[in-house]
């Protein structure tokens, strides 16, 4: 069964959040040490969240689109379902990641819905899907759930697209449902060296520069991945209790040049749905999932943002046998959340990619 859904956060929950924000005890820091998200940024975000951020406006913006909940494999799945005015439009399922949410795609809905019937689900354990009820919700299981969701909606031919975790889940949808998925479009291809020295023999200068960026990222900013893959519950106690702690933790992967209200919209969704803790567990689940060794075969397109994760083609071609488009979005696109920051460039590329199929 698929049930209509409307977001209606109780005022008492908003009042409780405001009270916690008023009582924030900020951390100390050594100026200039560059040891993580700065106190000034957290103080600014907390002040905005407490005194200027309008959750009801966000709620109204989300409620402007049809929303539904259905149960798949024992888990509630929330999703936006925005049909195109064109009855023959291709259905497209869009998948977000962490620390994002369905809010990643709000700016993209209007331009994409001219060409696609859009399905935008909240990941299990995230946002309005609510906390995951049991273990096992890794990328492969989510991909199977998304294939079931599209079947329930009556879509027998569709595309998949995603960012961050969505860039890992979307190719898996093509793997589990190749008869129905016409193509997959992602903003990152997370393919890494396998450990075979031969893989490095024919890397280009650009590939080696990408490797250097990856090396820097894992050495300087990879702590979130290690902690969430190993002990998400240990961190969960702090994030579930402190909105300031939550926004500080999430802000490490929200670019400094993102607008504060985008950061706070995502943080508020985690806080108000009680999913700050359960969202972390996707990393734990994926770290324990059985690796899939066969490459994907559904047509795959990549559109990277400048300054984001650097995908490396020789490694990507090992994991994906049918890469048909590989590009960096044109300037001035930047960062990880291009559906929000470079909406026109990304949506144009999505349209062109699927039109080409």
Buried (B, 14 or more C-beta within 10 A) or exposed (E): EBEEBEBEBEEEBBEBBBEBBEEBEEBEBEEEEEEBBBBEBBBEBBBBBBEEBEBEEBBEBBEEBEBBBBEBBEBBBBBBBBBBEEEEBBBBBBBBBBBBBBBBBBBBBEBBBEBBBBBBBBBBBBBBBBBBBEEBBBBBBBBBBBBBBBEBBEBEEBBBBBBBBBBBBBBBBBBBBEEBBBBBBBBBBBBBBEEEEEBEEEBEEEBEEBBEBBEEEEEEEEEBBEBBBEEBEEBBEBBBEBBBBBBBBBBEBBBEEBEBBBBBBBBBBBBBBEBBBBBBBBBBBBEEEEEBEEBBEBBBBBBBBBBBBBBBBBBBBBBBEBBBBBEBBEEEBBBBBBBBBBBEBBBBBBBEBBEEB
